[in-house]
Amino acid sequence: MNWEQVKGNWNQIKGKAREEWGELTDDDLAEVRGEREQLVGLIQKKYGIAKEEAERQVDQWHAAV
């Protein structure tokens, strides 16, 4: 699934993101709207990790959905 498909199906997929990153709120995920860079930035901020690590996590999650 490419990121355009993720954005198009975000309402269905965001529950899987919430399972992966439990600190993200429904409001956080609504704000992201399936945008990769916004998701990376939010994970980086919420979990206090480097951008590269957040990107790795998002890419790994994306490959699994």
mmCIF file of the N, C-alpha and C atoms, coordinates in Angstrom:
data_MODEL
# 
_entry.id   MODEL 
# 
loop_
_atom_site.group_PDB 
_atom_site.id 
_atom_site.type_symbol 
_atom_site.label_atom_id 
_atom_site.label_alt_id 
_atom_site.label_comp_id 
_atom_site.label_asym_id 
_atom_site.label_entity_id 
_atom_site.label_seq_id 
_atom_site.pdbx_PDB_ins_code 
_atom_site.Cartn_x 
_atom_site.Cartn_y 
_atom_site.Cartn_z 
_atom_site.occupancy 
_atom_site.B_iso_or_equiv 
_atom_site.pdbx_formal_charge 
_atom_site.auth_seq_id 
_atom_site.auth_comp_id 
_atom_site.auth_asym_id 
_atom_site.auth_atom_id 
_atom_site.pdbx_PDB_model_num 
ATOM 1   N N  . MET A 1 1  ? 0.844  -1.160 0.000  1.00 0.00 ? 1  MET A N  1 
ATOM 2   C CA . MET A 1 1  ? 0.000  0.000  0.000  1.00 0.00 ? 1  MET A CA 1 
ATOM 3   C C  . MET A 1 1  ? 0.897  1.232  0.000  1.00 0.00 ? 1  MET A C  1 
ATOM 4   N N  . ASN A 1 2  ? 0.682  2.127  -0.958 1.00 0.00 ? 2  ASN A N  1 
ATOM 5   C CA . ASN A 1 2  ? 1.486  3.348  -0.985 1.00 0.00 ? 2  ASN A CA 1 
ATOM 6   C C  . ASN A 1 2  ? 0.846  4.423  -0.102 1.00 0.00 ? 2  ASN A C  1 
ATOM 7   N N  . TRP A 1 3  ? 1.547  5.532  0.071  1.00 0.00 ? 3  TRP A N  1 
ATOM 8   C CA . TRP A 1 3  ? 1.058  6.550  1.009  1.00 0.00 ? 3  TRP A CA 1 
ATOM 9   C C  . TRP A 1 3  ? -0.208 7.233  0.513  1.00 0.00 ? 3  TRP A C  1 
ATOM 10  N N  . GLU A 1 4  ? -0.434 7.286  -0.776 1.00 0.00 ? 4  GLU A N  1 
ATOM 11  C CA . GLU A 1 4  ? -1.699 7.835  -1.279 1.00 0.00 ? 4  GLU A CA 1 
ATOM 12  C C  . GLU A 1 4  ? -2.865 6.954  -0.839 1.00 0.00 ? 4  GLU A C  1 
ATOM 13  N N  . GLN A 1 5  ? -2.657 5.649  -0.848 1.00 0.00 ? 5  GLN A N  1 
ATOM 14  C CA . GLN A 1 5  ? -3.685 4.718  -0.376 1.00 0.00 ? 5  GLN A CA 1 
ATOM 15  C C  . GLN A 1 5  ? -3.866 4.844  1.133  1.00 0.00 ? 5  GLN A C  1 
ATOM 16  N N  . VAL A 1 6  ? -2.770 5.040  1.847  1.00 0.00 ? 6  VAL A N  1 
ATOM 17  C CA . VAL A 1 6  ? -2.864 5.224  3.292  1.00 0.00 ? 6  VAL A CA 1 
ATOM 18  C C  . VAL A 1 6  ? -3.708 6.456  3.582  1.00 0.00 ? 6  VAL A C  1 
ATOM 19  N N  . LYS A 1 7  ? -3.430 7.561  2.888  1.00 0.00 ? 7  LYS A N  1 
ATOM 20  C CA . LYS A 1 7  ? -4.210 8.782  3.109  1.00 0.00 ? 7  LYS A CA 1 
ATOM 21  C C  . LYS A 1 7  ? -5.677 8.556  2.785  1.00 0.00 ? 7  LYS A C  1 
ATOM 22  N N  . GLY A 1 8  ? -5.952 7.846  1.702  1.00 0.00 ? 8  GLY A N  1 
ATOM 23  C CA . GLY A 1 8  ? -7.326 7.592  1.301  1.00 0.00 ? 8  GLY A CA 1 
ATOM 24  C C  . GLY A 1 8  ? -8.082 6.699  2.267  1.00 0.00 ? 8  GLY A C  1 
ATOM 25  N N  . ASN A 1 9  ? -7.381 5.827  2.959  1.00 0.00 ? 9  ASN A N  1 
ATOM 26  C CA . ASN A 1 9  ? -7.995 4.890  3.900  1.00 0.00 ? 9  ASN A CA 1 
ATOM 27  C C  . ASN A 1 9  ? -7.646 5.218  5.354  1.00 0.00 ? 9  ASN A C  1 
ATOM 28  N N  . TRP A 1 10 ? -7.249 6.447  5.624  1.00 0.00 ? 10 TRP A N  1 
ATOM 29  C CA . TRP A 1 10 ? -6.746 6.805  6.937  1.00 0.00 ? 10 TRP A CA 1 
ATOM 30  C C  . TRP A 1 10 ? -7.725 6.501  8.059  1.00 0.00 ? 10 TRP A C  1 
ATOM 31  N N  . ASN A 1 11 ? -9.005 6.730  7.837  1.00 0.00 ? 11 ASN A N  1 
ATOM 32  C CA . ASN A 1 11 ? -9.980 6.474  8.903  1.00 0.00 ? 11 ASN A CA 1 
ATOM 33  C C  . ASN A 1 11 ? -9.973 5.010  9.331  1.00 0.00 ? 11 ASN A C  1 
ATOM 34  N N  . GLN A 1 12 ? -9.727 4.099  8.406  1.00 0.00 ? 12 GLN A N  1 
ATOM 35  C CA . GLN A 1 12 ? -9.665 2.685  8.749  1.00 0.00 ? 12 GLN A CA 1 
ATOM 36  C C  . GLN A 1 12 ? -8.300 2.307  9.322  1.00 0.00 ? 12 GLN A C  1 
ATOM 37  N N  . ILE A 1 13 ? -7.246 2.921  8.826  1.00 0.00 ? 13 ILE A N  1 
ATOM 38  C CA . ILE A 1 13 ? -5.883 2.546  9.185  1.00 0.00 ? 13 ILE A CA 1 
ATOM 39  C C  . ILE A 1 13 ? -5.423 3.190  10.494 1.00 0.00 ? 13 ILE A C  1 
ATOM 40  N N  . LYS A 1 14 ? -5.984 4.323  10.854 1.00 0.00 ? 14 LYS A N  1 
ATOM 41  C CA . LYS A 1 14 ? -5.471 5.028  12.029 1.00 0.00 ? 14 LYS A CA 1 
ATOM 42  C C  . LYS A 1 14 ? -5.608 4.209  13.313 1.00 0.00 ? 14 LYS A C  1 
ATOM 43  N N  . GLY A 1 15 ? -6.533 3.273  13.362 1.00 0.00 ? 15 GLY A N  1 
ATOM 44  C CA . GLY A 1 15 ? -6.624 2.389  14.523 1.00 0.00 ? 15 GLY A CA 1 
ATOM 45  C C  . GLY A 1 15 ? -5.386 1.528  14.666 1.00 0.00 ? 15 GLY A C  1 
ATOM 46  N N  . LYS A 1 16 ? -4.819 1.106  13.543 1.00 0.00 ? 16 LYS A N  1 
ATOM 47  C CA . LYS A 1 16 ? -3.578 0.327  13.576 1.00 0.00 ? 16 LYS A CA 1 
ATOM 48  C C  . LYS A 1 16 ? -2.409 1.183  14.040 1.00 0.00 ? 16 LYS A C  1 
ATOM 49  N N  . ALA A 1 17 ? -2.434 2.451  13.664 1.00 0.00 ? 17 ALA A N  1 
ATOM 50  C CA . ALA A 1 17 ? -1.389 3.366  14.135 1.00 0.00 ? 17 ALA A CA 1 
ATOM 51  C C  . ALA A 1 17 ? -1.520 3.559  15.641 1.00 0.00 ? 17 ALA A C  1 
ATOM 52  N N  . ARG A 1 18 ? -2.738 3.650  16.121 1.00 0.00 ? 18 ARG A N  1 
ATOM 53  C CA . ARG A 1 18 ? -2.968 3.828  17.565 1.00 0.00 ? 18 ARG A CA 1 
ATOM 54  C C  . ARG A 1 18 ? -2.488 2.597  18.334 1.00 0.00 ? 18 ARG A C  1 
ATOM 55  N N  . GLU A 1 19 ? -2.655 1.405  17.750 1.00 0.00 ? 19 GLU A N  1 
ATOM 56  C CA . GLU A 1 19 ? -2.154 0.185  18.389 1.00 0.00 ? 19 GLU A CA 1 
ATOM 57  C C  . GLU A 1 19 ? -0.626 0.200  18.463 1.00 0.00 ? 19 GLU A C  1 
ATOM 58  N N  . GLU A 1 20 ? 0.010  0.695  17.421 1.00 0.00 ? 20 GLU A N  1 
ATOM 59  C CA . GLU A 1 20 ? 1.472  0.724  17.345 1.00 0.00 ? 20 GLU A CA 1 
ATOM 60  C C  . GLU A 1 20 ? 2.062  1.771  18.296 1.00 0.00 ? 20 GLU A C  1 
ATOM 61  N N  . TRP A 1 21 ? 1.452  2.942  18.302 1.00 0.00 ? 21 TRP A N  1 
ATOM 62  C CA . TRP A 1 21 ? 1.940  4.058  19.114 1.00 0.00 ? 21 TRP A CA 1 
ATOM 63  C C  . TRP A 1 21 ? 0.813  4.509  20.041 1.00 0.00 ? 21 TRP A C  1 
ATOM 64  N N  . GLY A 1 22 ? 0.719  3.862  21.177 1.00 0.00 ? 22 GLY A N  1 
ATOM 65  C CA . GLY A 1 22 ? -0.377 4.077  22.109 1.00 0.00 ? 22 GLY A CA 1 
ATOM 66  C C  . GLY A 1 22 ? -0.460 5.468  22.710 1.00 0.00 ? 22 GLY A C  1 
ATOM 67  N N  . GLU A 1 23 ? 0.622  6.223  22.666 1.00 0.00 ? 23 GLU A N  1 
ATOM 68  C CA . GLU A 1 23 ? 0.591  7.576  23.212 1.00 0.00 ? 23 GLU A CA 1 
ATOM 69  C C  . GLU A 1 23 ? -0.076 8.571  22.277 1.00 0.00 ? 23 GLU A C  1 
ATOM 70  N N  . LEU A 1 24 ? -0.341 8.176  21.043 1.00 0.00 ? 24 LEU A N  1 
ATOM 71  C CA . LEU A 1 24 ? -1.004 9.078  20.103 1.00 0.00 ? 24 LEU A CA 1 
ATOM 72  C C  . LEU A 1 24 ? -2.493 9.100  20.400 1.00 0.00 ? 24 LEU A C  1 
ATOM 73  N N  . THR A 1 25 ? -3.053 10.287 20.455 1.00 0.00 ? 25 THR A N  1 
ATOM 74  C CA . THR A 1 25 ? -4.480 10.436 20.734 1.00 0.00 ? 25 THR A CA 1 
ATOM 75  C C  . THR A 1 25 ? -5.273 10.419 19.432 1.00 0.00 ? 25 THR A C  1 
ATOM 76  N N  . ASP A 1 26 ? -6.571 10.292 19.564 1.00 0.00 ? 26 ASP A N  1 
ATOM 77  C CA . ASP A 1 26 ? -7.438 10.374 18.387 1.00 0.00 ? 26 ASP A CA 1 
ATOM 78  C C  . ASP A 1 26 ? -7.292 11.731 17.712 1.00 0.00 ? 26 ASP A C  1 
ATOM 79  N N  . ASP A 1 27 ? -7.137 12.781 18.500 1.00 0.00 ? 27 ASP A N  1 
ATOM 80  C CA . ASP A 1 27 ? -6.931 14.116 17.933 1.00 0.00 ? 27 ASP A CA 1 
ATOM 81  C C  . ASP A 1 27 ? -5.618 14.198 17.167 1.00 0.00 ? 27 ASP A C  1 
ATOM 82  N N  . ASP A 1 28 ? -4.568 13.589 17.724 1.00 0.00 ? 28 ASP A N  1 
ATOM 83  C CA . ASP A 1 28 ? -3.280 13.550 17.021 1.00 0.00 ? 28 ASP A CA 1 
ATOM 84  C C  . ASP A 1 28 ? -3.433 12.891 15.662 1.00 0.00 ? 28 ASP A C  1 
ATOM 85  N N  . LEU A 1 29 ? -4.085 11.748 15.654 1.00 0.00 ? 29 LEU A N  1 
ATOM 86  C CA . LEU A 1 29 ? -4.224 10.989 14.412 1.00 0.00 ? 29 LEU A CA 1 
ATOM 87  C C  . LEU A 1 29 ? -5.144 11.690 13.423 1.00 0.00 ? 29 LEU A C  1 
ATOM 88  N N  . ALA A 1 30 ? -6.140 12.397 13.924 1.00 0.00 ? 30 ALA A N  1 
ATOM 89  C CA . ALA A 1 30 ? -7.020 13.162 13.036 1.00 0.00 ? 30 ALA A CA 1 
ATOM 90  C C  . ALA A 1 30 ? -6.232 14.288 12.362 1.00 0.00 ? 30 ALA A C  1 
ATOM 91  N N  . GLU A 1 31 ? -5.318 14.875 13.097 1.00 0.00 ? 31 GLU A N  1 
ATOM 92  C CA . GLU A 1 31 ? -4.493 15.951 12.563 1.00 0.00 ? 31 GLU A CA 1 
ATOM 93  C C  . GLU A 1 31 ? -3.516 15.445 11.498 1.00 0.00 ? 31 GLU A C  1 
ATOM 94  N N  . VAL A 1 32 ? -3.004 14.252 11.681 1.00 0.00 ? 32 VAL A N  1 
ATOM 95  C CA . VAL A 1 32 ? -2.029 13.672 10.741 1.00 0.00 ? 32 VAL A CA 1 
ATOM 96  C C  . VAL A 1 32 ? -2.656 13.428 9.374  1.00 0.00 ? 32 VAL A C  1 
ATOM 97  N N  . ARG A 1 33 ? -3.890 12.926 9.347  1.00 0.00 ? 33 ARG A N  1 
ATOM 98  C CA . ARG A 1 33 ? -4.638 12.665 8.106  1.00 0.00 ? 33 ARG A CA 1 
ATOM 99  C C  . ARG A 1 33 ? -3.864 11.810 7.097  1.00 0.00 ? 33 ARG A C  1 
ATOM 100 N N  . GLY A 1 34 ? -3.046 10.904 7.602  1.00 0.00 ? 34 GLY A N  1 
ATOM 101 C CA . GLY A 1 34 ? -2.341 9.984  6.721  1.00 0.00 ? 34 GLY A CA 1 
ATOM 102 C C  . GLY A 1 34 ? -1.096 10.540 6.075  1.00 0.00 ? 34 GLY A C  1 
ATOM 103 N N  . GLU A 1 35 ? -0.655 11.701 6.481  1.00 0.00 ? 35 GLU A N  1 
ATOM 104 C CA . GLU A 1 35 ? 0.560  12.300 5.920  1.00 0.00 ? 35 GLU A CA 1 
ATOM 105 C C  . GLU A 1 35 ? 1.781  11.722 6.632  1.00 0.00 ? 35 GLU A C  1 
ATOM 106 N N  . ARG A 1 36 ? 2.677  11.120 5.880  1.00 0.00 ? 36 ARG A N  1 
ATOM 107 C CA . ARG A 1 36 ? 3.846  10.450 6.448  1.00 0.00 ? 36 ARG A CA 1 
ATOM 108 C C  . ARG A 1 36 ? 4.696  11.392 7.288  1.00 0.00 ? 36 ARG A C  1 
ATOM 109 N N  . GLU A 1 37 ? 5.040  12.544 6.747  1.00 0.00 ? 37 GLU A N  1 
ATOM 110 C CA . GLU A 1 37 ? 5.928  13.457 7.458  1.00 0.00 ? 37 GLU A CA 1 
ATOM 111 C C  . GLU A 1 37 ? 5.306  13.964 8.751  1.00 0.00 ? 37 GLU A C  1 
ATOM 112 N N  . GLN A 1 38 ? 4.005  14.200 8.746  1.00 0.00 ? 38 GLN A N  1 
ATOM 113 C CA . GLN A 1 38 ? 3.339  14.627 9.972  1.00 0.00 ? 38 GLN A CA 1 
ATOM 114 C C  . GLN A 1 38 ? 3.352  13.514 11.006 1.00 0.00 ? 38 GLN A C  1 
ATOM 115 N N  . LEU A 1 39 ? 3.141  12.289 10.562 1.00 0.00 ? 39 LEU A N  1 
ATOM 116 C CA . LEU A 1 39 ? 3.172  11.150 11.469 1.00 0.00 ? 39 LEU A CA 1 
ATOM 117 C C  . LEU A 1 39 ? 4.565  10.977 12.067 1.00 0.00 ? 39 LEU A C  1 
ATOM 118 N N  . VAL A 1 40 ? 5.583  11.085 11.242 1.00 0.00 ? 40 VAL A N  1 
ATOM 119 C CA . VAL A 1 40 ? 6.969  10.978 11.714 1.00 0.00 ? 40 VAL A CA 1 
ATOM 120 C C  . VAL A 1 40 ? 7.243  12.052 12.763 1.00 0.00 ? 40 VAL A C  1 
ATOM 121 N N  . GLY A 1 41 ? 6.870  13.284 12.467 1.00 0.00 ? 41 GLY A N  1 
ATOM 122 C CA . GLY A 1 41 ? 7.111  14.382 13.397 1.00 0.00 ? 41 GLY A CA 1 
ATOM 123 C C  . GLY A 1 41 ? 6.378  14.203 14.710 1.00 0.00 ? 41 GLY A C  1 
ATOM 124 N N  . LEU A 1 42 ? 5.165  13.711 14.642 1.00 0.00 ? 42 LEU A N  1 
ATOM 125 C CA . LEU A 1 42 ? 4.375  13.499 15.844 1.00 0.00 ? 42 LEU A CA 1 
ATOM 126 C C  . LEU A 1 42 ? 4.978  12.399 16.717 1.00 0.00 ? 42 LEU A C  1 
ATOM 127 N N  . ILE A 1 43 ? 5.400  11.320 16.101 1.00 0.00 ? 43 ILE A N  1 
ATOM 128 C CA . ILE A 1 43 ? 6.035  10.225 16.844 1.00 0.00 ? 43 ILE A CA 1 
ATOM 129 C C  . ILE A 1 43 ? 7.345  10.707 17.458 1.00 0.00 ? 43 ILE A C  1 
ATOM 130 N N  . GLN A 1 44 ? 8.102  11.447 16.692 1.00 0.00 ? 44 GLN A N  1 
ATOM 131 C CA . GLN A 1 44 ? 9.364  11.998 17.188 1.00 0.00 ? 44 GLN A CA 1 
ATOM 132 C C  . GLN A 1 44 ? 9.107  12.849 18.428 1.00 0.00 ? 44 GLN A C  1 
ATOM 133 N N  . LYS A 1 45 ? 8.110  13.701 18.378 1.00 0.00 ? 45 LYS A N  1 
ATOM 134 C CA . LYS A 1 45 ? 7.789  14.591 19.486 1.00 0.00 ? 45 LYS A CA 1 
ATOM 135 C C  . LYS A 1 45 ? 7.250  13.823 20.699 1.00 0.00 ? 45 LYS A C  1 
ATOM 136 N N  . LYS A 1 46 ? 6.281  12.945 20.474 1.00 0.00 ? 46 LYS A N  1 
ATOM 137 C CA . LYS A 1 46 ? 5.629  12.239 21.586 1.00 0.00 ? 46 LYS A CA 1 
ATOM 138 C C  . LYS A 1 46 ? 6.568  11.275 22.304 1.00 0.00 ? 46 LYS A C  1 
ATOM 139 N N  . TYR A 1 47 ? 7.455  10.644 21.536 1.00 0.00 ? 47 TYR A N  1 
ATOM 140 C CA . TYR A 1 47 ? 8.323  9.623  22.117 1.00 0.00 ? 47 TYR A CA 1 
ATOM 141 C C  . TYR A 1 47 ? 9.743  10.103 22.372 1.00 0.00 ? 47 TYR A C  1 
ATOM 142 N N  . GLY A 1 48 ? 10.054 11.337 21.971 1.00 0.00 ? 48 GLY A N  1 
ATOM 143 C CA . GLY A 1 48 ? 11.381 11.884 22.224 1.00 0.00 ? 48 GLY A CA 1 
ATOM 144 C C  . GLY A 1 48 ? 12.498 11.123 21.544 1.00 0.00 ? 48 GLY A C  1 
ATOM 145 N N  . ILE A 1 49 ? 12.253 10.733 20.299 1.00 0.00 ? 49 ILE A N  1 
ATOM 146 C CA . ILE A 1 49 ? 13.258 9.972  19.552 1.00 0.00 ? 49 ILE A CA 1 
ATOM 147 C C  . ILE A 1 49 ? 13.747 10.782 18.356 1.00 0.00 ? 49 ILE A C  1 
ATOM 148 N N  . ALA A 1 50 ? 14.855 10.355 17.787 1.00 0.00 ? 50 ALA A N  1 
ATOM 149 C CA . ALA A 1 50 ? 15.431 11.024 16.624 1.00 0.00 ? 50 ALA A CA 1 
ATOM 150 C C  . ALA A 1 50 ? 14.526 10.826 15.407 1.00 0.00 ? 50 ALA A C  1 
ATOM 151 N N  . LYS A 1 51 ? 14.626 11.760 14.487 1.00 0.00 ? 51 LYS A N  1 
ATOM 152 C CA . LYS A 1 51 ? 13.822 11.699 13.268 1.00 0.00 ? 51 LYS A CA 1 
ATOM 153 C C  . LYS A 1 51 ? 14.071 10.398 12.510 1.00 0.00 ? 51 LYS A C  1 
ATOM 154 N N  . GLU A 1 52 ? 15.309 9.979  12.438 1.00 0.00 ? 52 GLU A N  1 
ATOM 155 C CA . GLU A 1 52 ? 15.646 8.758  11.695 1.00 0.00 ? 52 GLU A CA 1 
ATOM 156 C C  . GLU A 1 52 ? 14.958 7.537  12.308 1.00 0.00 ? 52 GLU A C  1 
ATOM 157 N N  . GLU A 1 53 ? 14.909 7.484  13.640 1.00 0.00 ? 53 GLU A N  1 
ATOM 158 C CA . GLU A 1 53 ? 14.245 6.368  14.314 1.00 0.00 ? 53 GLU A CA 1 
ATOM 159 C C  . GLU A 1 53 ? 12.741 6.420  14.079 1.00 0.00 ? 53 GLU A C  1 
ATOM 160 N N  . ALA A 1 54 ? 12.164 7.602  14.133 1.00 0.00 ? 54 ALA A N  1 
ATOM 161 C CA . ALA A 1 54 ? 10.732 7.742  13.875 1.00 0.00 ? 54 ALA A CA 1 
ATOM 162 C C  . ALA A 1 54 ? 10.410 7.327  12.439 1.00 0.00 ? 54 ALA A C  1 
ATOM 163 N N  . GLU A 1 55 ? 11.252 7.719  11.494 1.00 0.00 ? 55 GLU A N  1 
ATOM 164 C CA . GLU A 1 55 ? 11.052 7.324  10.095 1.00 0.00 ? 55 GLU A CA 1 
ATOM 165 C C  . GLU A 1 55 ? 11.139 5.812  9.941  1.00 0.00 ? 55 GLU A C  1 
ATOM 166 N N  . ARG A 1 56 ? 12.108 5.203  10.629 1.00 0.00 ? 56 ARG A N  1 
ATOM 167 C CA . ARG A 1 56 ? 12.258 3.750  10.559 1.00 0.00 ? 56 ARG A CA 1 
ATOM 168 C C  . ARG A 1 56 ? 11.002 3.065  11.090 1.00 0.00 ? 56 ARG A C  1 
ATOM 169 N N  . GLN A 1 57 ? 10.504 3.537  12.211 1.00 0.00 ? 57 GLN A N  1 
ATOM 170 C CA . GLN A 1 57 ? 9.301  2.944  12.787 1.00 0.00 ? 57 GLN A CA 1 
ATOM 171 C C  . GLN A 1 57 ? 8.098  3.095  11.861 1.00 0.00 ? 57 GLN A C  1 
ATOM 172 N N  . VAL A 1 58 ? 7.935  4.279  11.290 1.00 0.00 ? 58 VAL A N  1 
ATOM 173 C CA . VAL A 1 58 ? 6.804  4.517  10.387 1.00 0.00 ? 58 VAL A CA 1 
ATOM 174 C C  . VAL A 1 58 ? 6.922  3.644  9.151  1.00 0.00 ? 58 VAL A C  1 
ATOM 175 N N  . ASP A 1 59 ? 8.113  3.536  8.593  1.00 0.00 ? 59 ASP A N  1 
ATOM 176 C CA . ASP A 1 59 ? 8.305  2.704  7.401  1.00 0.00 ? 59 ASP A CA 1 
ATOM 177 C C  . ASP A 1 59 ? 8.041  1.239  7.705  1.00 0.00 ? 59 ASP A C  1 
ATOM 178 N N  . GLN A 1 60 ? 8.479  0.784  8.874  1.00 0.00 ? 60 GLN A N  1 
ATOM 179 C CA . GLN A 1 60 ? 8.244  -0.603 9.271  1.00 0.00 ? 60 GLN A CA 1 
ATOM 180 C C  . GLN A 1 60 ? 6.741  -0.842 9.464  1.00 0.00 ? 60 GLN A C  1 
ATOM 181 N N  . TRP A 1 61 ? 6.065  0.079  10.118 1.00 0.00 ? 61 TRP A N  1 
ATOM 182 C CA . TRP A 1 61 ? 4.615  -0.015 10.323 1.00 0.00 ? 61 TRP A CA 1 
ATOM 183 C C  . TRP A 1 61 ? 3.890  -0.013 8.985  1.00 0.00 ? 61 TRP A C  1 
ATOM 184 N N  . HIS A 1 62 ? 4.310  0.900  8.096  1.00 0.00 ? 62 HIS A N  1 
ATOM 185 C CA . HIS A 1 62 ? 3.675  1.028  6.785  1.00 0.00 ? 62 HIS A CA 1 
ATOM 186 C C  . HIS A 1 62 ? 3.785  -0.263 5.982  1.00 0.00 ? 62 HIS A C  1 
ATOM 187 N N  . ALA A 1 63 ? 4.926  -0.924 6.074  1.00 0.00 ? 63 ALA A N  1 
ATOM 188 C CA . ALA A 1 63 ? 5.118  -2.187 5.338  1.00 0.00 ? 63 ALA A CA 1 
ATOM 189 C C  . ALA A 1 63 ? 4.194  -3.274 5.854  1.00 0.00 ? 63 ALA A C  1 
ATOM 190 N N  . ALA A 1 64 ? 3.779  -3.163 7.113  1.00 0.00 ? 64 ALA A N  1 
ATOM 191 C CA . ALA A 1 64 ? 2.925  -4.193 7.722  1.00 0.00 ? 64 ALA A CA 1 
ATOM 192 C C  . ALA A 1 64 ? 1.433  -3.959 7.501  1.00 0.00 ? 64 ALA A C  1 
ATOM 193 N N  . VAL A 1 65 ? 1.044  -2.718 7.152  1.00 0.00 ? 65 VAL A N  1 
ATOM 194 C CA . VAL A 1 65 ? -0.408 -2.460 6.968  1.00 0.00 ? 65 VAL A CA 1 
ATOM 195 C C  . VAL A 1 65 ? -0.859 -2.799 5.582  1.00 0.00 ? 65 VAL A C  1 
# 
